[in-house]
Amino acid sequence: MENFVAIDFETINKEKEPCSVSLVNFVDGKPTDKFYSLIYQPAGNFDKNTIRIHGITPEAVKDAPKLCDLIPDIAKMVNGKMVVAHYAPFDIGILARILESCDTKDYLFNYACTLSLSRRTFKGLVNYRLDTLCEHLGIDLQHHNAESDAVSCGKLMLAILTEHNLDSFESLFDKVKYNKGFVDYNTYTSARMNKDSTNSHKNYRNVAASVDVNANADEDNFFFGKTVVITGTLSVPRADAMELIGEKGGKPAGDITKKTNVLIVGRADYGNFKNGNKSTKMIRAEKYIGEGQDLEIISEDDFFEYLG
């Protein structure tokens, strides 16, 4: 069984500033050495909603190490390793950002997302949240505790390999058509599922129509009850993004119509959009907005923020 590191951050606000981190080494299929720390953050930066999620208060971190003081230990643990996270764009995005912001250069690692891999492995679940998967697989979890989340994520990765009767990442990635991500001081390559017949552009309408819309989702979330269309390339497969929208009570759709409420634009494409280079969907969306339609154009970063 290949060795790897599982990682989890807890954050204090929509800017994703971390207040705790845990990394767990998995060697020969077992969790071995662990790294966990609270992280100092100014009291004024905390969002009360995040405190409600993980229970970490400004008082709890007032004497904790500052972020850059932890970076040498974090960089040492991930350097040269395969790093796994559940919903990797969140945790790996934070990791890459803080490594760069603290001017650390001695690191490189591959990474994979257990959320995306679970979708290709455990079919028919109501959703693919970490707590749902852990309940399904009988993995102990104290959700939103960074160390417990990291350990459980690692055990989930092992369960994925076991389900496919494989013991190497490359064999798994080849089987489920997955491209691992890569991060170093100069590079951030997103992990993603390879395109196949279910993810091709001509079938996006069929994919959208097949998504289950969660009628019991939180009605206060951004996507609930809205018809949502995606354009451009996201850092996660479009079919996965559509399922995430459905879990939030939104209705994904394949094309812009007079019923569309949200158009999500891939990160690179959004930059082009702001510079005046617009796809057909963007042009049509702007036309409908000008006619008074309740429609908003948001970036991929906004999408992940609204997902929470």
N, C-alpha and C positions, 0 to 999 in steps of 0.2 A: 504494500500500500504506500502510495507516495506521501511525502511529508508536505505540510502547508501551514499557513497561519490564517486564523479567522480573526476578524476585527469588527468592532462596533463602537460608534460614538453616540452619546446623548448630547443634545444641543439645547440652547436657551432661547432661541428666537428664530424668526424667519430668515435671518442672515446666516443661519446654520453655524453659529459660533459654539464650539464644543465646551461642555462642562464636565464630561467624563469620557474616558477612553479605556478600552480593554483590547489586548491582543493575546491570543492563545495559540501556542505551538501545538500542532498535532503531528506526532511521530509514531510511525507504525500503527496508525489507526487509533491512537489514544491521545487525549490532551495531556501535555506535559507542563513545561514552564509557562507561567502566565504573567502578563503585565497589566496592571490596573492602576488608574489614578484619577482622582478628581482634578479639575483644571480651574484655576482662578479666572473669574470673570467679574467685571464691575457690576455691582448690584443694580444699577440703572439700566443695564442691558437685558435683564431678564423679562421674558414674557410670561405672564401668570398662567397661560394655557400650557406652556411646556412644563412648568413646575407641577401642574396637575397631572401630567402624563408620567413623569419619572420621579417626582418627589424631591429633586435636588434644588435646594434653595440658595439664595445669595449667602446666607449665613454658613451653609455647609462648605462653600468653596472659598471663603474669604481668606483662609490661610493656606490654600492649596497651591501647588507649583504653577508658575506661569507656563503658557503653552510652549514657548521656545526652549524652556529648561527641560522639557520632556522629549524634545525631538531627537536628541542623540540616541536614547534608548529605543524610541519608536523606529527610527531609521535603521538601527542595527537589527531589529527583529524582522523587518520586511525585506531587507536588502537581499537580492538574489532568490527570493522565495515566490511561491504561488500564494497570493493573498485572496481569501474569499470573504464575501460580505453578502448579507441579504438585502437586496436592492442596492447593488454596487454603485450606481451613479451618485447616491447620497454619501455613503461612507468613504468610498474611494475618492470621490470628488473632494470631500473635506480633507482627507489624508494628503492628496496631491497639492491642494492649496496651502496647507500649513507647512508642508515640507519646503515648498517654494518660498513662502513668506518669511520663514525663519532662515532662508539662505543656506539650506542644506544641499550639498551636491553629491554626497557619497551614498547614493541609493539607486536601485533599479529593481523592478519587480513586475511579474505578470499578475493578472487578477481575473477572477470569475465571479459571476453573480448567481447565488443559489436560488434567487427568485426566478430568473429566466430558466435556469436548468431544471427547477422543479416543475415548471409548466410543461416541459417536454418529457417529464418522467412520471409524475403522479397525476394521471388524468382524472377529470371529473370532480375535483374538489370545488367547494363553493367559492373559495378564493385561495390565494397563495401567500397570505400573510404568514410571518414566522410563527405566530401562536397557533394558527390553524394547522400548519404543517407539523408542528411539534405535537399537537394533540393527536393528529392522524397517525403519527409514527411512534407515539409513546415516549417522546423526548421530554425530560423535565425542563421547565422554563419559568423563570421569574422575569416576565416581559418588562422591557425598558430598564432593566438593570444591565449595564454595559457588559459586565463579565459573564452573566448568565446568557445574554443574547449572543455573545461571541462564542461561548462554549456550545450552545445549542445550534448556532449556524454551522460550526465545524462538524458537529454530529449529523446535521442535515446533509452536509456535503458527503460524508461517509455513506449515509443512507442512499443518496443518489447513485454513487458508484456501485454500491451493493445491489441496488435494484436493477442495474444494467449488467451485473455480474462482471464488472471491470475493476481493475486496480490502478489504472493510470489515467491521468487527466487527458492526455492526447488521444487515447482511445475513446474516452467519453465524448470529447469535443467533436471528434470525427463522426461518431455515431449519431449524435443529436444535431449535427451541423451548427456548431458554435465556434465563434472566433474569440479567443481570450483577449483581454486587454493588456496594455503595457504602459508602464509609467517610469520615466526617469527624469533627470533634471531639465531636459530639453523637450520631452515628448510626453503626450497623453493620447494614447490610442484607445478608443472606446471598445469595450467588449460588446459583442452583438451576435444574434442568431443570423446564420446565413439565410439569404432569401431562398424560398422554395415555392412550390405551386400555391401554398395557402397564403403566402405573404406577397405575391406579385401584385403589381398595381392593378391589373385587370380584375383581380379577385377581391380588392379591398371592400367593395360594396357587399360582397357575400360574407366576408369576415365580419364587417360591422353588423350585418343583419343577424349573425349567429351569436353575438355577445349577449349574455344574460345581464339585464339591467336590475340592479339591486334596489328594489322598492323600499327596503327597510334601512337604507343608508341615512346618514345624518343629513337632515334637510337643510342645515345651515352651511354645508360645504359648497364650494364654488360651483361644482358640476351638477349638483342634484337637479333633475328635471330639465336639463339643457341638452340640446342637440349639438354635438361636437364633431368637428371635422379636423383632420390633420393634413398638413402639406409639408413637403420637404423631408429631409432625413433627420430622424431623432437618434439619440444615443442608445435607445432600446428599440427592439423590433416594433413596427407599427401595430401589429396584431396584439402584442403585449400591452402597448399603450392603450389600445381600445378596450382591453379587458379591465385595465385599471380605471378607466373612465366609467365603465359599466358597474364596477364595484362601488363607485362613489354615487351611483344613481343617475349618472349621465347616459345619454343615448348616442353612441358613436355612429357616424354616417360617413359615406364614401365621397360625397360631393357637396358643394355649397348650394343651398336652396334658400327659399324665403322662410324656411323653418329653422335655419342654422342660427345658433346663439353664440358659438365660440369657434374660432379658427386658431388652431395651434400651429405655429411655424417653427420648424427645426432651427437649431441655434445658428448655424452658418447662414441659412436662408433668411433668418430674421435680420441678420446684419445687412444682407443684400437688400432686403425689403426696406429697411430704414434708409438705405442709400438710393432708393428709387428703382431698384430692379425687382420686379414683381411677377409672380406666377399668375396663371389664369385664375386660380382660386383666390389669390389676394386681390386681384383687380375686381373680381365679382363681389367679394366681400365688401370692399370699399364702396362699390356702387350701392349695395343694399344698405350699408350704414348711412350713406348720403341720403337714401330714401326714407330714413327713419327706422330701419329695422333694429331690433334689440340684438345686436351682434358685436362681439368684441374680438379683436385680433391680439393674441398673446404669444409670447416666446416659449420655447421649450423650458427655459429656466423658470418662467412663471408657472408653467404646467406642473413641474415637480414641486414648486413651492405650494401651489394650491392643493396638490395631493396630500401635502403634509408629511 
